[in-house]
Amino acid sequence: MEKTFSINEGQSSSLVVMCDGRGGRFLYPAEDPHRHTGAAADIGRVVIEKDARLSLVYIVMPGCRNDISLAVDLDGEGAELSVSGIYLCDGSDRLSIGMDVRHNVPHCRSRQLFKGLVSGGSGVSFYGKITVAYDAQKTEAYQENHSIILSDDAKVETRPQLEIYADDVKCSHGATIGRLNEEEQFYMRSRGIPEDEARVLQMLSFLSPVLDFIEDGHQREEIAAMVDSAARSL
């Protein structure tokens, strides 16, 4: 059951949520990856208060059966949100990601960045909405969703949306769906890099900006190794 969490005034929280191929969704690191490790793994709605900050990173591995749905209210001036994610989908995987970020007061910031690799006959649906209320002047809100399709049967649907009712804001959204760059692969192969390795290097380079949001260096290295291994199987 998804829960509501509050990031209280002045607090800062940084979380990594793993969604694995065994059907689990858990905070990373976890002693037992076969089960949820605390209600925070089932986060569904967040309220961020004055001068509070949340950094949330989702890592979705092949075979995951958990969709992602998150609603965030920035309710205090100076509140900040960073939510990002990597998704690696293959076979018959079906993944739905829904983000609903609401700027309710002035002087708040939010940033969303989701990037993924979609292979086999898998499908991904991304829906992201940013709402800026009438009083929420000086808002900064950014949303990006980028996917690379690795097979002819893979499908991606992306629907970013902005609803802005204030006039002194900085907001943007963007989405791309593409394939690996054949010219880059040719260049790497001309430098002696095998074709399969060139392909993997491209994929990891594409995903690396999301990994940079993982604040703990040790966790970032461990998760990067997991992503590397999973990408090689796509």
C-alpha positions as CSV (number, residue, x, y, z in Angstrom):
1,M,0.0,0.0,0.0
2,E,1.5,3.3,-1.0
3,K,2.0,5.9,1.7
4,T,2.2,9.6,2.2
5,F,5.4,11.1,3.6
6,S,6.3,14.6,4.7
7,I,9.7,16.2,4.5
8,N,9.5,18.6,7.4
9,E,10.8,22.2,7.5
10,G,14.5,22.4,7.0
11,Q,15.0,18.6,6.5
12,S,16.9,16.9,3.7
13,S,16.3,13.4,2.5
14,S,18.0,11.3,-0.2
15,L,16.5,7.9,-1.2
16,V,17.2,5.3,-3.9
17,V,14.3,2.9,-4.7
18,M,15.2,-0.3,-6.6
19,C,12.6,-2.2,-8.6
20,D,14.0,-5.7,-9.4
21,G,13.0,-8.6,-11.6
22,R,11.8,-10.6,-8.7
23,G,8.8,-8.3,-8.1
24,G,10.4,-6.4,-5.2
25,R,10.5,-2.7,-4.6
26,F,12.9,-1.7,-1.9
27,L,15.2,1.0,-0.6
28,Y,18.8,0.5,-1.5
29,P,20.8,-0.9,0.1
30,A,18.7,-3.7,1.5
31,E,19.8,-6.7,3.5
32,D,16.9,-8.8,1.9
33,P,16.1,-7.7,-1.6
34,H,13.2,-10.1,-1.8
35,R,11.0,-7.9,0.4
36,H,10.1,-4.3,1.0
37,T,12.5,-2.7,3.5
38,G,10.3,-0.1,5.1
39,A,7.3,1.9,4.0
40,A,9.4,4.5,2.2
41,A,9.9,2.0,-0.6
42,D,6.1,2.3,-1.3
43,I,6.2,6.0,-1.4
44,G,3.2,7.4,-3.3
45,R,2.7,11.0,-2.2
46,V,5.2,13.4,-0.7
47,V,4.7,16.8,1.0
48,I,7.8,19.0,1.1
49,E,7.7,21.8,3.6
50,K,9.6,25.1,3.9
51,D,13.3,24.9,3.0
52,A,13.1,21.1,2.9
53,R,14.7,19.0,0.2
54,L,14.1,15.5,-1.3
55,S,16.3,13.6,-3.7
56,L,14.6,10.5,-5.0
57,V,16.2,8.1,-7.6
58,Y,14.3,5.1,-9.1
59,I,16.3,2.2,-10.7
60,V,14.0,-0.2,-12.6
61,M,15.7,-3.4,-13.7
62,P,14.6,-5.9,-16.4
63,G,11.6,-8.0,-15.3
64,C,10.2,-5.5,-12.9
65,R,6.5,-5.8,-12.3
66,N,6.1,-2.6,-10.2
67,D,4.8,0.6,-11.8
68,I,5.8,3.9,-10.5
69,S,3.3,6.6,-9.4
70,L,4.3,9.6,-7.4
71,A,2.6,12.8,-6.4
72,V,4.5,15.6,-4.8
73,D,3.3,18.9,-3.2
74,L,5.8,21.6,-2.7
75,D,4.0,23.4,0.2
76,G,6.7,25.6,1.8
77,E,8.8,28.4,0.3
78,G,12.3,27.2,-0.5
79,A,11.2,23.6,-1.0
80,E,13.3,21.5,-3.5
81,L,12.6,18.3,-5.3
82,S,14.9,16.1,-7.4
83,V,13.3,12.9,-8.8
84,S,15.0,10.9,-11.5
85,G,15.1,7.4,-12.7
86,I,16.6,4.7,-15.0
87,Y,14.5,2.0,-16.5
88,L,15.8,-1.1,-18.3
89,C,13.0,-3.1,-20.0
90,D,13.1,-6.3,-22.0
91,G,11.0,-9.2,-23.1
92,S,7.4,-8.7,-22.3
93,D,8.0,-6.0,-19.6
94,R,5.3,-3.4,-19.2
95,L,6.2,-0.3,-17.1
96,S,4.1,2.7,-16.4
97,I,5.6,5.9,-14.8
98,G,3.4,8.6,-13.5
99,M,4.7,11.9,-12.0
100,D,2.5,14.7,-10.6
101,V,4.4,17.6,-9.2
102,R,2.5,20.5,-7.8
103,H,4.1,23.9,-7.0
104,N,1.7,25.4,-4.5
105,V,3.8,28.3,-3.1
106,P,6.5,30.7,-4.4
107,H,10.3,30.2,-4.6
108,C,10.4,26.4,-5.0
109,R,12.4,24.2,-7.4
110,S,11.8,20.8,-9.0
111,R,13.8,18.7,-11.4
112,Q,12.7,15.5,-13.1
113,L,14.9,13.3,-15.3
114,F,14.0,9.8,-16.5
115,K,16.0,7.9,-19.0
116,G,15.6,4.3,-20.2
117,L,16.5,1.5,-22.5
118,V,13.6,-0.4,-24.0
119,S,14.2,-3.8,-25.8
120,G,12.5,-6.9,-26.9
121,G,8.7,-6.6,-27.0
122,S,8.6,-4.4,-23.9
123,G,6.6,-1.2,-23.5
124,V,7.0,1.9,-21.4
125,S,4.4,4.6,-20.7
126,F,5.6,7.9,-19.1
127,Y,3.1,10.5,-17.9
128,G,4.5,13.6,-16.2
129,K,2.6,16.7,-15.1
130,I,3.9,19.9,-13.5
131,T,1.3,22.3,-12.0
132,V,2.3,25.8,-10.9
133,A,-0.4,27.5,-8.8
134,Y,-1.5,31.2,-9.3
135,D,0.6,32.3,-6.3
136,A,3.7,30.3,-7.0
137,Q,5.9,33.0,-8.5
138,K,9.6,32.5,-8.9
139,T,9.0,28.8,-9.5
140,E,11.7,26.7,-11.3
141,A,10.4,23.4,-12.6
142,Y,12.0,21.1,-15.2
143,Q,11.0,17.7,-16.6
144,E,12.8,15.5,-19.1
145,N,12.0,11.9,-20.3
146,H,14.4,10.3,-22.8
147,S,14.2,6.7,-24.1
148,I,16.3,4.6,-26.5
149,I,14.5,1.8,-28.3
150,L,16.8,-1.2,-28.9
151,S,14.4,-3.4,-31.0
152,D,11.7,-3.0,-33.6
153,D,9.0,-4.4,-31.3
154,A,9.7,-2.2,-28.3
155,K,7.3,0.7,-27.7
156,V,7.5,4.0,-25.7
157,E,4.7,6.5,-25.0
158,T,5.6,9.7,-23.3
159,R,3.3,12.6,-22.3
160,P,4.9,15.5,-20.5
161,Q,2.5,18.3,-19.5
162,L,2.8,21.7,-17.9
163,E,0.0,23.7,-16.3
164,I,1.2,27.1,-15.4
165,Y,-1.0,29.7,-13.7
166,A,1.8,32.1,-12.5
167,D,3.7,34.5,-14.8
168,D,7.1,34.8,-13.2
169,V,8.5,31.3,-13.5
170,K,11.1,29.2,-15.3
171,C,9.6,26.0,-16.5
172,S,10.3,23.5,-19.3
173,H,9.6,20.0,-20.3
174,G,11.0,17.7,-23.0
175,A,10.9,14.2,-24.3
176,T,12.8,12.2,-26.9
177,I,12.5,8.6,-28.3
178,G,15.4,7.4,-30.4
179,R,17.9,4.7,-31.2
180,L,21.6,4.2,-30.7
181,N,23.8,6.4,-32.9
182,E,25.3,4.3,-35.6
183,E,27.9,7.0,-36.4
184,E,29.2,6.9,-32.9
185,Q,29.3,3.1,-33.0
186,F,31.3,3.2,-36.3
187,Y,33.7,5.7,-34.8
188,M,34.4,3.5,-31.7
189,R,34.8,0.4,-33.9
190,S,37.3,2.3,-36.1
191,R,39.3,2.8,-32.9
192,G,39.4,-1.0,-32.2
193,I,36.4,-1.2,-29.8
194,P,34.3,-4.4,-30.5
195,E,30.8,-3.8,-31.8
196,D,29.1,-5.2,-28.7
197,E,31.2,-3.1,-26.3
198,A,30.7,0.0,-28.4
199,R,26.9,-0.6,-28.1
200,V,27.2,-1.0,-24.3
201,L,29.3,2.1,-23.9
202,Q,26.7,4.2,-25.8
203,M,24.0,2.9,-23.5
204,L,25.9,3.6,-20.3
205,S,26.8,7.1,-21.5
206,F,23.2,7.8,-22.1
207,L,22.1,6.6,-18.6
208,S,25.0,8.2,-16.7
209,P,23.4,11.6,-16.0
210,V,20.8,9.9,-13.8
211,L,23.4,7.9,-11.8
212,D,25.0,11.3,-11.0
213,F,21.9,12.1,-8.9
214,I,22.8,9.3,-6.4
215,E,24.5,11.3,-3.7
216,D,26.3,8.4,-1.9
217,G,29.5,7.6,-3.9
218,H,29.6,3.9,-2.7
219,Q,26.0,3.4,-3.6
220,R,26.4,5.1,-7.0
221,E,29.3,2.7,-7.9
222,E,27.4,-0.4,-6.8
223,I,24.3,0.6,-8.7
224,A,26.3,1.6,-11.8
225,A,27.8,-1.9,-11.8
226,M,24.2,-3.4,-11.7
227,V,23.1,-1.2,-14.5
228,D,26.1,-2.1,-16.6
229,S,25.4,-5.8,-16.1
230,A,21.7,-5.4,-17.0
231,A,22.4,-3.3,-20.0
232,R,24.7,-6.0,-21.4
233,S,21.8,-8.4,-21.4
234,L,19.5,-6.2,-23.5
